[in-house]
Amino acid sequence: MPLDQDLVHPFVRIHIVNMETGKYLAKTNSERPGVANKESISLIDSDGNVTGENVDFLMPMSTKFFDMRITGMNNCSWNEEFIVNEMAAYIC
């Protein structure tokens, strides 16, 4: 099967979600980074003003892009590690 030219660099995005609420899992300490050194979000209000805030939840993580042209096949694999700065028992 030939490669789809619109999809030659796929990636995977990982979200850690509270299964009871359906919202992102809150960090146990909002001041401590959860998945990256600098975690903030930009908010835009109805007037178009942009403000930055620290996040109190575990932000989504992404793998690196996979170049399907290297293998010439329509299957991908990632061998990456992600570090989440929370106790494993809290996430599970």
PDB file of N, CA, C and O in Angstrom:
ATOM      1  N   MET A   1       0.847  -1.177   0.000  1.00  0.00           N
ATOM      2  CA  MET A   1       0.000   0.000   0.000  1.00  0.00           C
ATOM      3  C   MET A   1       0.894   1.242   0.000  1.00  0.00           C
ATOM      4  O   MET A   1       1.774   1.344   0.854  1.00  0.00           O
ATOM      5  N   PRO A   2       0.706   2.177  -0.911  1.00  0.00           N
ATOM      6  CA  PRO A   2       1.556   3.373  -0.971  1.00  0.00           C
ATOM      7  C   PRO A   2       1.286   4.290   0.215  1.00  0.00           C
ATOM      8  O   PRO A   2       0.203   4.278   0.800  1.00  0.00           O
ATOM      9  N   LEU A   3       2.303   5.088   0.557  1.00  0.00           N
ATOM     10  CA  LEU A   3       2.183   6.023   1.671  1.00  0.00           C
ATOM     11  C   LEU A   3       1.203   7.138   1.343  1.00  0.00           C
ATOM     12  O   LEU A   3       1.172   7.640   0.219  1.00  0.00           O
ATOM     13  N   ASP A   4       0.417   7.515   2.315  1.00  0.00           N
ATOM     14  CA  ASP A   4      -0.489   8.653   2.186  1.00  0.00           C
ATOM     15  C   ASP A   4       0.341   9.918   2.359  1.00  0.00           C
ATOM     16  O   ASP A   4       0.897  10.135   3.435  1.00  0.00           O
ATOM     17  N   GLN A   5       0.441  10.753   1.340  1.00  0.00           N
ATOM     18  CA  GLN A   5       1.289  11.947   1.386  1.00  0.00           C
ATOM     19  C   GLN A   5       0.805  12.977   2.405  1.00  0.00           C
ATOM     20  O   GLN A   5       1.568  13.858   2.801  1.00  0.00           O
ATOM     21  N   ASP A   6      -0.459  12.875   2.834  1.00  0.00           N
ATOM     22  CA  ASP A   6      -0.967  13.795   3.847  1.00  0.00           C
ATOM     23  C   ASP A   6      -0.669  13.324   5.260  1.00  0.00           C
ATOM     24  O   ASP A   6      -0.929  14.045   6.223  1.00  0.00           O
ATOM     25  N   LEU A   7      -0.130  12.130   5.391  1.00  0.00           N
ATOM     26  CA  LEU A   7       0.124  11.571   6.712  1.00  0.00           C
ATOM     27  C   LEU A   7       1.457  10.834   6.706  1.00  0.00           C
ATOM     28  O   LEU A   7       1.484   9.604   6.765  1.00  0.00           O
ATOM     29  N   VAL A   8       2.542  11.560   6.637  1.00  0.00           N
ATOM     30  CA  VAL A   8       3.853  10.917   6.617  1.00  0.00           C
ATOM     31  C   VAL A   8       4.647  11.181   7.892  1.00  0.00           C
ATOM     32  O   VAL A   8       5.723  10.612   8.070  1.00  0.00           O
ATOM     33  N   HIS A   9       4.136  12.038   8.787  1.00  0.00           N
ATOM     34  CA  HIS A   9       4.826  12.339  10.048  1.00  0.00           C
ATOM     35  C   HIS A   9       3.847  12.276  11.227  1.00  0.00           C
ATOM     36  O   HIS A   9       3.658  13.286  11.904  1.00  0.00           O
ATOM     37  N   PRO A  10       3.220  11.128  11.492  1.00  0.00           N
ATOM     38  CA  PRO A  10       2.264  11.059  12.601  1.00  0.00           C
ATOM     39  C   PRO A  10       2.957  11.128  13.958  1.00  0.00           C
ATOM     40  O   PRO A  10       4.158  10.885  14.076  1.00  0.00           O
ATOM     41  N   PHE A  11       2.177  11.464  14.969  1.00  0.00           N
ATOM     42  CA  PHE A  11       2.653  11.463  16.346  1.00  0.00           C
ATOM     43  C   PHE A  11       1.494  11.053  17.241  1.00  0.00           C
ATOM     44  O   PHE A  11       0.346  11.009  16.800  1.00  0.00           O
ATOM     45  N   VAL A  12       1.798  10.755  18.496  1.00  0.00           N
ATOM     46  CA  VAL A  12       0.782  10.352  19.458  1.00  0.00           C
ATOM     47  C   VAL A  12       0.739  11.395  20.559  1.00  0.00           C
ATOM     48  O   VAL A  12       1.780  11.801  21.076  1.00  0.00           O
ATOM     49  N   ARG A  13      -0.461  11.830  20.920  1.00  0.00           N
ATOM     50  CA  ARG A  13      -0.634  12.767  22.035  1.00  0.00           C
ATOM     51  C   ARG A  13      -1.258  12.000  23.193  1.00  0.00           C
ATOM     52  O   ARG A  13      -2.244  11.284  23.020  1.00  0.00           O
ATOM     53  N   ILE A  14      -0.665  12.159  24.383  1.00  0.00           N
ATOM     54  CA  ILE A  14      -1.082  11.424  25.571  1.00  0.00           C
ATOM     55  C   ILE A  14      -1.740  12.399  26.544  1.00  0.00           C
ATOM     56  O   ILE A  14      -1.173  13.442  26.872  1.00  0.00           O
ATOM     57  N   HIS A  15      -2.939  12.050  27.000  1.00  0.00           N
ATOM     58  CA  HIS A  15      -3.681  12.860  27.961  1.00  0.00           C
ATOM     59  C   HIS A  15      -3.914  12.009  29.201  1.00  0.00           C
ATOM     60  O   HIS A  15      -4.282  10.839  29.093  1.00  0.00           O
ATOM     61  N   ILE A  16      -3.703  12.591  30.382  1.00  0.00           N
ATOM     62  CA  ILE A  16      -3.994  11.897  31.634  1.00  0.00           C
ATOM     63  C   ILE A  16      -5.277  12.510  32.184  1.00  0.00           C
ATOM     64  O   ILE A  16      -5.306  13.675  32.583  1.00  0.00           O
ATOM     65  N   VAL A  17      -6.341  11.699  32.197  1.00  0.00           N
ATOM     66  CA  VAL A  17      -7.673  12.199  32.496  1.00  0.00           C
ATOM     67  C   VAL A  17      -8.255  11.473  33.707  1.00  0.00           C
ATOM     68  O   VAL A  17      -8.059  10.269  33.872  1.00  0.00           O
ATOM     69  N   ASN A  18      -8.970  12.211  34.549  1.00  0.00           N
ATOM     70  CA  ASN A  18      -9.710  11.625  35.655  1.00  0.00           C
ATOM     71  C   ASN A  18     -10.927  10.923  35.061  1.00  0.00           C
ATOM     72  O   ASN A  18     -11.781  11.580  34.465  1.00  0.00           O
ATOM     73  N   MET A  19     -11.022   9.622  35.210  1.00  0.00           N
ATOM     74  CA  MET A  19     -12.095   8.848  34.583  1.00  0.00           C
ATOM     75  C   MET A  19     -13.471   9.153  35.176  1.00  0.00           C
ATOM     76  O   MET A  19     -14.486   8.915  34.523  1.00  0.00           O
ATOM     77  N   GLU A  20     -13.520   9.672  36.397  1.00  0.00           N
ATOM     78  CA  GLU A  20     -14.812   9.981  37.010  1.00  0.00           C
ATOM     79  C   GLU A  20     -15.379  11.310  36.506  1.00  0.00           C
ATOM     80  O   GLU A  20     -16.587  11.440  36.304  1.00  0.00           O
ATOM     81  N   THR A  21     -14.502  12.292  36.305  1.00  0.00           N
ATOM     82  CA  THR A  21     -14.968  13.624  35.905  1.00  0.00           C
ATOM     83  C   THR A  21     -14.807  13.881  34.412  1.00  0.00           C
ATOM     84  O   THR A  21     -15.491  14.737  33.851  1.00  0.00           O
ATOM     85  N   GLY A  22     -13.906  13.145  33.768  1.00  0.00           N
ATOM     86  CA  GLY A  22     -13.628  13.383  32.356  1.00  0.00           C
ATOM     87  C   GLY A  22     -12.740  14.592  32.116  1.00  0.00           C
ATOM     88  O   GLY A  22     -12.551  15.001  30.970  1.00  0.00           O
ATOM     89  N   LYS A  23     -12.190  15.172  33.181  1.00  0.00           N
ATOM     90  CA  LYS A  23     -11.304  16.337  33.060  1.00  0.00           C
ATOM     91  C   LYS A  23      -9.860  15.895  33.280  1.00  0.00           C
ATOM     92  O   LYS A  23      -9.589  14.814  33.803  1.00  0.00           O
ATOM     93  N   TYR A  24      -8.936  16.774  32.858  1.00  0.00           N
ATOM     94  CA  TYR A  24      -7.529  16.466  33.089  1.00  0.00           C
ATOM     95  C   TYR A  24      -7.280  16.240  34.578  1.00  0.00           C
ATOM     96  O   TYR A  24      -7.888  16.896  35.424  1.00  0.00           O
ATOM     97  N   LEU A  25      -6.384  15.309  34.889  1.00  0.00           N
ATOM     98  CA  LEU A  25      -6.065  14.988  36.272  1.00  0.00           C
ATOM     99  C   LEU A  25      -5.322  16.162  36.907  1.00  0.00           C
ATOM    100  O   LEU A  25      -4.334  16.654  36.363  1.00  0.00           O
ATOM    101  N   ALA A  26      -5.809  16.597  38.059  1.00  0.00           N
ATOM    102  CA  ALA A  26      -5.187  17.718  38.777  1.00  0.00           C
ATOM    103  C   ALA A  26      -3.853  17.282  39.371  1.00  0.00           C
ATOM    104  O   ALA A  26      -3.685  16.127  39.763  1.00  0.00           O
ATOM    105  N   LYS A  27      -2.905  18.216  39.435  1.00  0.00           N
ATOM    106  CA  LYS A  27      -1.626  17.943  40.082  1.00  0.00           C
ATOM    107  C   LYS A  27      -1.831  17.991  41.591  1.00  0.00           C
ATOM    108  O   LYS A  27      -2.688  18.730  42.076  1.00  0.00           O
ATOM    109  N   THR A  28      -1.057  17.213  42.335  1.00  0.00           N
ATOM    110  CA  THR A  28      -1.172  17.250  43.786  1.00  0.00           C
ATOM    111  C   THR A  28      -0.596  18.539  44.348  1.00  0.00           C
ATOM    112  O   THR A  28      -1.001  18.988  45.420  1.00  0.00           O
ATOM    113  N   ASN A  29       0.349  19.136  43.627  1.00  0.00           N
ATOM    114  CA  ASN A  29       0.921  20.424  44.025  1.00  0.00           C
ATOM    115  C   ASN A  29       0.960  21.293  42.777  1.00  0.00           C
ATOM    116  O   ASN A  29       1.769  21.050  41.882  1.00  0.00           O
ATOM    117  N   SER A  30       0.101  22.296  42.706  1.00  0.00           N
ATOM    118  CA  SER A  30      -0.004  23.100  41.488  1.00  0.00           C
ATOM    119  C   SER A  30       1.245  23.922  41.202  1.00  0.00           C
ATOM    120  O   SER A  30       1.434  24.370  40.071  1.00  0.00           O
ATOM    121  N   GLU A  31       2.107  24.133  42.203  1.00  0.00           N
ATOM    122  CA  GLU A  31       3.344  24.895  41.997  1.00  0.00           C
ATOM    123  C   GLU A  31       4.456  24.056  41.383  1.00  0.00           C
ATOM    124  O   GLU A  31       5.406  24.601  40.821  1.00  0.00           O
ATOM    125  N   ARG A  32       4.345  22.739  41.485  1.00  0.00           N
ATOM    126  CA  ARG A  32       5.389  21.832  40.996  1.00  0.00           C
ATOM    127  C   ARG A  32       5.083  21.433  39.554  1.00  0.00           C
ATOM    128  O   ARG A  32       3.936  21.127  39.226  1.00  0.00           O
ATOM    129  N   PRO A  33       6.109  21.433  38.684  1.00  0.00           N
ATOM    130  CA  PRO A  33       5.872  20.981  37.302  1.00  0.00           C
ATOM    131  C   PRO A  33       5.411  19.530  37.279  1.00  0.00           C
ATOM    132  O   PRO A  33       5.867  18.710  38.076  1.00  0.00           O
ATOM    133  N   GLY A  34       4.498  19.221  36.352  1.00  0.00           N
ATOM    134  CA  GLY A  34       3.989  17.857  36.243  1.00  0.00           C
ATOM    135  C   GLY A  34       4.657  17.057  35.145  1.00  0.00           C
ATOM    136  O   GLY A  34       5.037  15.907  35.364  1.00  0.00           O
ATOM    137  N   VAL A  35       4.811  17.649  33.952  1.00  0.00           N
ATOM    138  CA  VAL A  35       5.404  16.918  32.828  1.00  0.00           C
ATOM    139  C   VAL A  35       6.471  17.727  32.095  1.00  0.00           C
ATOM    140  O   VAL A  35       7.195  17.170  31.271  1.00  0.00           O
ATOM    141  N   ALA A  36       6.586  19.017  32.370  1.00  0.00           N
ATOM    142  CA  ALA A  36       7.578  19.864  31.696  1.00  0.00           C
ATOM    143  C   ALA A  36       8.119  20.884  32.691  1.00  0.00           C
ATOM    144  O   ALA A  36       7.476  21.187  33.696  1.00  0.00           O
ATOM    145  N   ASN A  37       9.306  21.411  32.402  1.00  0.00           N
ATOM    146  CA  ASN A  37       9.908  22.386  33.317  1.00  0.00           C
ATOM    147  C   ASN A  37       9.086  23.661  33.436  1.00  0.00           C
ATOM    148  O   ASN A  37       8.902  24.184  34.535  1.00  0.00           O
ATOM    149  N   LYS A  38       8.597  24.157  32.320  1.00  0.00           N
ATOM    150  CA  LYS A  38       7.814  25.386  32.324  1.00  0.00           C
ATOM    151  C   LYS A  38       6.423  25.068  31.810  1.00  0.00           C
ATOM    152  O   LYS A  38       6.238  24.791  30.625  1.00  0.00           O
ATOM    153  N   GLU A  39       5.458  25.108  32.692  1.00  0.00           N
ATOM    154  CA  GLU A  39       4.089  24.782  32.318  1.00  0.00           C
ATOM    155  C   GLU A  39       3.205  26.002  32.509  1.00  0.00           C
ATOM    156  O   GLU A  39       3.031  26.490  33.626  1.00  0.00           O
ATOM    157  N   SER A  40       2.660  26.479  31.429  1.00  0.00           N
ATOM    158  CA  SER A  40       1.710  27.585  31.504  1.00  0.00           C
ATOM    159  C   SER A  40       0.765  27.481  30.318  1.00  0.00           C
ATOM    160  O   SER A  40       1.048  26.803  29.330  1.00  0.00           O
ATOM    161  N   ILE A  41      -0.355  28.165  30.438  1.00  0.00           N
ATOM    162  CA  ILE A  41      -1.311  28.217  29.348  1.00  0.00           C
ATOM    163  C   ILE A  41      -1.613  29.677  29.053  1.00  0.00           C
ATOM    164  O   ILE A  41      -1.496  30.536  29.927  1.00  0.00           O
ATOM    165  N   SER A  42      -1.996  29.946  27.835  1.00  0.00           N
ATOM    166  CA  SER A  42      -2.402  31.289  27.439  1.00  0.00           C
ATOM    167  C   SER A  42      -3.918  31.311  27.303  1.00  0.00           C
ATOM    168  O   SER A  42      -4.512  30.450  26.653  1.00  0.00           O
ATOM    169  N   LEU A  43      -4.527  32.300  27.920  1.00  0.00           N
ATOM    170  CA  LEU A  43      -5.971  32.460  27.861  1.00  0.00           C
ATOM    171  C   LEU A  43      -6.297  33.735  27.102  1.00  0.00           C
ATOM    172  O   LEU A  43      -5.645  34.762  27.294  1.00  0.00           O
ATOM    173  N   ILE A  44      -7.299  33.671  26.246  1.00  0.00           N
ATOM    174  CA  ILE A  44      -7.724  34.828  25.466  1.00  0.00           C
ATOM    175  C   ILE A  44      -9.155  35.157  25.877  1.00  0.00           C
ATOM    176  O   ILE A  44     -10.045  34.314  25.759  1.00  0.00           O
ATOM    177  N   ASP A  45      -9.380  36.385  26.360  1.00  0.00           N
ATOM    178  CA  ASP A  45     -10.735  36.760  26.751  1.00  0.00           C
ATOM    179  C   ASP A  45     -11.522  37.279  25.549  1.00  0.00           C
ATOM    180  O   ASP A  45     -11.007  37.307  24.431  1.00  0.00           O
ATOM    181  N   SER A  46     -12.747  37.681  25.777  1.00  0.00           N
ATOM    182  CA  SER A  46     -13.627  38.099  24.680  1.00  0.00           C
ATOM    183  C   SER A  46     -13.149  39.369  23.988  1.00  0.00           C
ATOM    184  O   SER A  46     -13.555  39.643  22.858  1.00  0.00           O
ATOM    185  N   ASP A  47     -12.288  40.154  24.652  1.00  0.00           N
ATOM    186  CA  ASP A  47     -11.741  41.371  24.049  1.00  0.00           C
ATOM    187  C   ASP A  47     -10.449  41.108  23.286  1.00  0.00           C
ATOM    188  O   ASP A  47      -9.893  42.024  22.680  1.00  0.00           O
ATOM    189  N   GLY A  48      -9.965  39.871  23.307  1.00  0.00           N
ATOM    190  CA  GLY A  48      -8.739  39.519  22.603  1.00  0.00           C
ATOM    191  C   GLY A  48      -7.480  39.704  23.432  1.00  0.00           C
ATOM    192  O   GLY A  48      -6.374  39.607  22.901  1.00  0.00           O
ATOM    193  N   ASN A  49      -7.629  39.970  24.734  1.00  0.00           N
ATOM    194  CA  ASN A  49      -6.468  40.122  25.609  1.00  0.00           C
ATOM    195  C   ASN A  49      -5.935  38.746  25.989  1.00  0.00           C
ATOM    196  O   ASN A  49      -6.700  37.842  26.325  1.00  0.00           O
ATOM    197  N   VAL A  50      -4.622  38.601  25.931  1.00  0.00           N
ATOM    198  CA  VAL A  50      -3.981  37.323  26.223  1.00  0.00           C
ATOM    199  C   VAL A  50      -3.308  37.406  27.588  1.00  0.00           C
ATOM    200  O   VAL A  50      -2.553  38.337  27.865  1.00  0.00           O
ATOM    201  N   THR A  51      -3.590  36.421  28.434  1.00  0.00           N
ATOM    202  CA  THR A  51      -2.936  36.331  29.737  1.00  0.00           C
ATOM    203  C   THR A  51      -2.368  34.933  29.906  1.00  0.00           C
ATOM    204  O   THR A  51      -2.912  33.967  29.371  1.00  0.00           O
ATOM    205  N   GLY A  52      -1.285  34.825  30.641  1.00  0.00           N
ATOM    206  CA  GLY A  52      -0.673  33.524  30.913  1.00  0.00           C
ATOM    207  C   GLY A  52      -0.914  33.119  32.347  1.00  0.00           C
ATOM    208  O   GLY A  52      -0.873  33.953  33.251  1.00  0.00           O
ATOM    209  N   GLU A  53      -1.166  31.844  32.558  1.00  0.00           N
ATOM    210  CA  GLU A  53      -1.397  31.315  33.896  1.00  0.00           C
ATOM    211  C   GLU A  53      -0.687  29.995  34.057  1.00  0.00           C
ATOM    212  O   GLU A  53      -0.499  29.253  33.093  1.00  0.00           O
ATOM    213  N   ASN A  54      -0.288  29.703  35.304  1.00  0.00           N
ATOM    214  CA  ASN A  54       0.244  28.377  35.601  1.00  0.00           C
ATOM    215  C   ASN A  54      -0.906  27.382  35.568  1.00  0.00           C
ATOM    216  O   ASN A  54      -2.056  27.743  35.819  1.00  0.00           O
ATOM    217  N   VAL A  55      -0.599  26.152  35.263  1.00  0.00           N
ATOM    218  CA  VAL A  55      -1.635  25.128  35.185  1.00  0.00           C
ATOM    219  C   VAL A  55      -1.677  24.306  36.464  1.00  0.00           C
ATOM    220  O   VAL A  55      -0.654  24.102  37.117  1.00  0.00           O
ATOM    221  N   ASP A  56      -2.861  23.841  36.813  1.00  0.00           N
ATOM    222  CA  ASP A  56      -3.019  23.009  38.003  1.00  0.00           C
ATOM    223  C   ASP A  56      -3.394  21.577  37.643  1.00  0.00           C
ATOM    224  O   ASP A  56      -3.888  20.829  38.487  1.00  0.00           O
ATOM    225  N   PHE A  57      -3.157  21.196  36.385  1.00  0.00           N
ATOM    226  CA  PHE A  57      -3.462  19.847  35.920  1.00  0.00           C
ATOM    227  C   PHE A  57      -2.271  19.312  35.135  1.00  0.00           C
ATOM    228  O   PHE A  57      -1.381  20.072  34.753  1.00  0.00           O
ATOM    229  N   LEU A  58      -2.256  18.005  34.895  1.00  0.00           N
ATOM    230  CA  LEU A  58      -1.177  17.384  34.124  1.00  0.00           C
ATOM    231  C   LEU A  58      -1.431  17.642  32.646  1.00  0.00           C
ATOM    232  O   LEU A  58      -2.438  17.199  32.093  1.00  0.00           O
ATOM    233  N   MET A  59      -0.527  18.349  32.021  1.00  0.00           N
ATOM    234  CA  MET A  59      -0.697  18.745  30.628  1.00  0.00           C
ATOM    235  C   MET A  59      -0.483  17.568  29.683  1.00  0.00           C
ATOM    236  O   MET A  59       0.224  16.620  30.025  1.00  0.00           O
ATOM    237  N   PRO A  60      -1.084  17.619  28.502  1.00  0.00           N
ATOM    238  CA  PRO A  60      -0.863  16.556  27.508  1.00  0.00           C
ATOM    239  C   PRO A  60       0.601  16.495  27.074  1.00  0.00           C
ATOM    240  O   PRO A  60       1.316  17.497  27.111  1.00  0.00           O
ATOM    241  N   MET A  61       1.028  15.314  26.667  1.00  0.00           N
ATOM    242  CA  MET A  61       2.394  15.094  26.191  1.00  0.00           C
ATOM    243  C   MET A  61       2.317  14.512  24.791  1.00  0.00           C
ATOM    244  O   MET A  61       1.337  13.857  24.436  1.00  0.00           O
ATOM    245  N   SER A  62       3.350  14.752  23.999  1.00  0.00           N
ATOM    246  CA  SER A  62       3.377  14.231  22.630  1.00  0.00           C
ATOM    247  C   SER A  62       4.675  13.499  22.356  1.00  0.00           C
ATOM    248  O   SER A  62       5.733  13.847  22.880  1.00  0.00           O
ATOM    249  N   THR A  63       4.568  12.469  21.516  1.00  0.00           N
ATOM    250  CA  THR A  63       5.766  11.802  21.034  1.00  0.00           C
ATOM    251  C   THR A  63       6.416  12.677  19.967  1.00  0.00           C
ATOM    252  O   THR A  63       5.844  13.681  19.542  1.00  0.00           O
ATOM    253  N   LYS A  64       7.588  12.296  19.548  1.00  0.00           N
ATOM    254  CA  LYS A  64       8.208  12.958  18.402  1.00  0.00           C
ATOM    255  C   LYS A  64       7.495  12.479  17.137  1.00  0.00           C
ATOM    256  O   LYS A  64       6.854  11.428  17.135  1.00  0.00           O
ATOM    257  N   PHE A  65       7.613  13.249  16.079  1.00  0.00           N
ATOM    258  CA  PHE A  65       7.040  12.835  14.807  1.00  0.00           C
ATOM    259  C   PHE A  65       7.762  11.594  14.311  1.00  0.00           C
ATOM    260  O   PHE A  65       8.974  11.466  14.479  1.00  0.00           O
ATOM    261  N   PHE A  66       7.028  10.691  13.708  1.00  0.00           N
ATOM    262  CA  PHE A  66       7.608   9.489  13.120  1.00  0.00           C
ATOM    263  C   PHE A  66       7.649   9.690  11.616  1.00  0.00           C
ATOM    264  O   PHE A  66       6.627   9.989  10.999  1.00  0.00           O
ATOM    265  N   ASP A  67       8.819   9.527  11.027  1.00  0.00           N
ATOM    266  CA  ASP A  67       8.972   9.714   9.585  1.00  0.00           C
ATOM    267  C   ASP A  67       8.725   8.382   8.887  1.00  0.00           C
ATOM    268  O   ASP A  67       9.600   7.517   8.859  1.00  0.00           O
ATOM    269  N   MET A  68       7.540   8.222   8.330  1.00  0.00           N
ATOM    270  CA  MET A  68       7.167   6.973   7.668  1.00  0.00           C
ATOM    271  C   MET A  68       7.937   6.759   6.369  1.00  0.00           C
ATOM    272  O   MET A  68       7.961   5.646   5.843  1.00  0.00           O
ATOM    273  N   ARG A  69       8.559   7.797   5.852  1.00  0.00           N
ATOM    274  CA  ARG A  69       9.322   7.647   4.607  1.00  0.00           C
ATOM    275  C   ARG A  69      10.570   6.820   4.811  1.00  0.00           C
ATOM    276  O   ARG A  69      11.084   6.233   3.858  1.00  0.00           O
ATOM    277  N   ILE A  70      11.075   6.759   6.046  1.00  0.00           N
ATOM    278  CA  ILE A  70      12.298   6.005   6.328  1.00  0.00           C
ATOM    279  C   ILE A  70      12.071   4.518   6.102  1.00  0.00           C
ATOM    280  O   ILE A  70      12.887   3.846   5.469  1.00  0.00           O
ATOM    281  N   THR A  71      10.960   4.007   6.622  1.00  0.00           N
ATOM    282  CA  THR A  71      10.672   2.577   6.463  1.00  0.00           C
ATOM    283  C   THR A  71       9.908   2.289   5.178  1.00  0.00           C
ATOM    284  O   THR A  71       9.941   1.169   4.668  1.00  0.00           O
ATOM    285  N   GLY A  72       9.217   3.304   4.654  1.00  0.00           N
ATOM    286  CA  GLY A  72       8.428   3.108   3.443  1.00  0.00           C
ATOM    287  C   GLY A  72       7.175   2.287   3.671  1.00  0.00           C
ATOM    288  O   GLY A  72       6.578   1.780   2.721  1.00  0.00           O
ATOM    289  N   MET A  73       6.771   2.153   4.937  1.00  0.00           N
ATOM    290  CA  MET A  73       5.597   1.349   5.270  1.00  0.00           C
ATOM    291  C   MET A  73       4.594   2.202   6.036  1.00  0.00           C
ATOM    292  O   MET A  73       4.936   3.249   6.586  1.00  0.00           O
ATOM    293  N   ASN A  74       3.338   1.729   6.062  1.00  0.00           N
ATOM    294  CA  ASN A  74       2.268   2.453   6.745  1.00  0.00           C
ATOM    295  C   ASN A  74       2.103   2.032   8.200  1.00  0.00           C
ATOM    296  O   ASN A  74       0.992   2.096   8.727  1.00  0.00           O
ATOM    297  N   ASN A  75       3.155   1.610   8.854  1.00  0.00           N
ATOM    298  CA  ASN A  75       3.049   1.323  10.280  1.00  0.00           C
ATOM    299  C   ASN A  75       4.134   2.092  11.022  1.00  0.00           C
ATOM    300  O   ASN A  75       5.230   2.297  10.501  1.00  0.00           O
ATOM    301  N   CYS A  76       3.823   2.509  12.229  1.00  0.00           N
ATOM    302  CA  CYS A  76       4.729   3.342  13.022  1.00  0.00           C
ATOM    303  C   CYS A  76       4.998   2.673  14.354  1.00  0.00           C
ATOM    304  O   CYS A  76       4.222   1.836  14.817  1.00  0.00           O
ATOM    305  N   SER A  77       6.095   3.051  14.955  1.00  0.00           N
ATOM    306  CA  SER A  77       6.386   2.603  16.311  1.00  0.00           C
ATOM    307  C   SER A  77       7.176   3.691  17.019  1.00  0.00           C
ATOM    308  O   SER A  77       8.011   4.368  16.420  1.00  0.00           O
ATOM    309  N   TRP A  78       6.896   3.843  18.301  1.00  0.00           N
ATOM    310  CA  TRP A  78       7.593   4.821  19.113  1.00  0.00           C
ATOM    311  C   TRP A  78       8.201   4.086  20.291  1.00  0.00           C
ATOM    312  O   TRP A  78       7.572   3.204  20.875  1.00  0.00           O
ATOM    313  N   ASN A  79       9.404   4.444  20.631  1.00  0.00           N
ATOM    314  CA  ASN A  79      10.074   3.887  21.796  1.00  0.00           C
ATOM    315  C   ASN A  79      10.548   5.075  22.632  1.00  0.00           C
ATOM    316  O   ASN A  79      11.736   5.393  22.668  1.00  0.00           O
ATOM    317  N   GLU A  80       9.600   5.720  23.298  1.00  0.00           N
ATOM    318  CA  GLU A  80       9.896   6.920  24.068  1.00  0.00           C
ATOM    319  C   GLU A  80       9.421   6.746  25.499  1.00  0.00           C
ATOM    320  O   GLU A  80       8.485   5.995  25.772  1.00  0.00           O
ATOM    321  N   GLU A  81      10.075   7.448  26.401  1.00  0.00           N
ATOM    322  CA  GLU A  81       9.683   7.445  27.801  1.00  0.00           C
ATOM    323  C   GLU A  81       9.144   8.812  28.160  1.00  0.00           C
ATOM    324  O   GLU A  81       9.633   9.833  27.675  1.00  0.00           O
ATOM    325  N   PHE A  82       8.131   8.826  29.014  1.00  0.00           N
ATOM    326  CA  PHE A  82       7.575  10.070  29.517  1.00  0.00           C
ATOM    327  C   PHE A  82       7.681  10.059  31.032  1.00  0.00           C
ATOM    328  O   PHE A  82       7.375   9.053  31.672  1.00  0.00           O
ATOM    329  N   ILE A  83       8.106  11.154  31.596  1.00  0.00           N
ATOM    330  CA  ILE A  83       8.217  11.266  33.043  1.00  0.00           C
ATOM    331  C   ILE A  83       7.104  12.172  33.535  1.00  0.00           C
ATOM    332  O   ILE A  83       6.969  13.311  33.090  1.00  0.00           O
ATOM    333  N   VAL A  84       6.302  11.648  34.466  1.00  0.00           N
ATOM    334  CA  VAL A  84       5.234  12.407  35.083  1.00  0.00           C
ATOM    335  C   VAL A  84       5.623  12.592  36.542  1.00  0.00           C
ATOM    336  O   VAL A  84       5.870  11.615  37.248  1.00  0.00           O
ATOM    337  N   ASN A  85       5.677  13.823  36.990  1.00  0.00           N
ATOM    338  CA  ASN A  85       6.157  14.160  38.324  1.00  0.00           C
ATOM    339  C   ASN A  85       5.025  14.029  39.358  1.00  0.00           C
ATOM    340  O   ASN A  85       4.668  15.000  40.025  1.00  0.00           O
ATOM    341  N   GLU A  86       4.480  12.841  39.477  1.00  0.00           N
ATOM    342  CA  GLU A  86       3.450  12.500  40.452  1.00  0.00           C
ATOM    343  C   GLU A  86       3.683  11.074  40.910  1.00  0.00           C
ATOM    344  O   GLU A  86       4.347  10.292  40.229  1.00  0.00           O
ATOM    345  N   MET A  87       3.135  10.741  42.063  1.00  0.00           N
ATOM    346  CA  MET A  87       3.235   9.372  42.575  1.00  0.00           C
ATOM    347  C   MET A  87       2.405   8.457  41.666  1.00  0.00           C
ATOM    348  O   MET A  87       1.306   8.824  41.249  1.00  0.00           O
ATOM    349  N   ALA A  88       2.929   7.275  41.365  1.00  0.00           N
ATOM    350  CA  ALA A  88       2.231   6.341  40.486  1.00  0.00           C
ATOM    351  C   ALA A  88       0.871   5.961  41.038  1.00  0.00           C
ATOM    352  O   ALA A  88      -0.084   5.813  40.276  1.00  0.00           O
ATOM    353  N   ALA A  89       0.766   5.801  42.355  1.00  0.00           N
ATOM    354  CA  ALA A  89      -0.507   5.439  42.969  1.00  0.00           C
ATOM    355  C   ALA A  89      -1.561   6.515  42.750  1.00  0.00           C
ATOM    356  O   ALA A  89      -2.749   6.202  42.663  1.00  0.00           O
ATOM    357  N   TYR A  90      -1.154   7.766  42.659  1.00  0.00           N
ATOM    358  CA  TYR A  90      -2.106   8.867  42.439  1.00  0.00           C
ATOM    359  C   TYR A  90      -2.656   8.815  41.014  1.00  0.00           C
ATOM    360  O   TYR A  90      -3.841   9.065  40.795  1.00  0.00           O
ATOM    361  N   ILE A  91      -1.799   8.491  40.050  1.00  0.00           N
ATOM    362  CA  ILE A  91      -2.221   8.468  38.649  1.00  0.00           C
ATOM    363  C   ILE A  91      -3.101   7.258  38.363  1.00  0.00           C
ATOM    364  O   ILE A  91      -4.057   7.352  37.593  1.00  0.00           O
ATOM    365  N   CYS A  92      -2.785   6.127  38.979  1.00  0.00           N
ATOM    366  CA  CYS A  92      -3.567   4.907  38.747  1.00  0.00           C
ATOM    367  C   CYS A  92      -4.808   4.981  39.536  1.00  0.00           C
ATOM    368  O   CYS A  92      -5.622   4.058  39.494  1.00  0.00           O
TER     369      CYS A  92
END
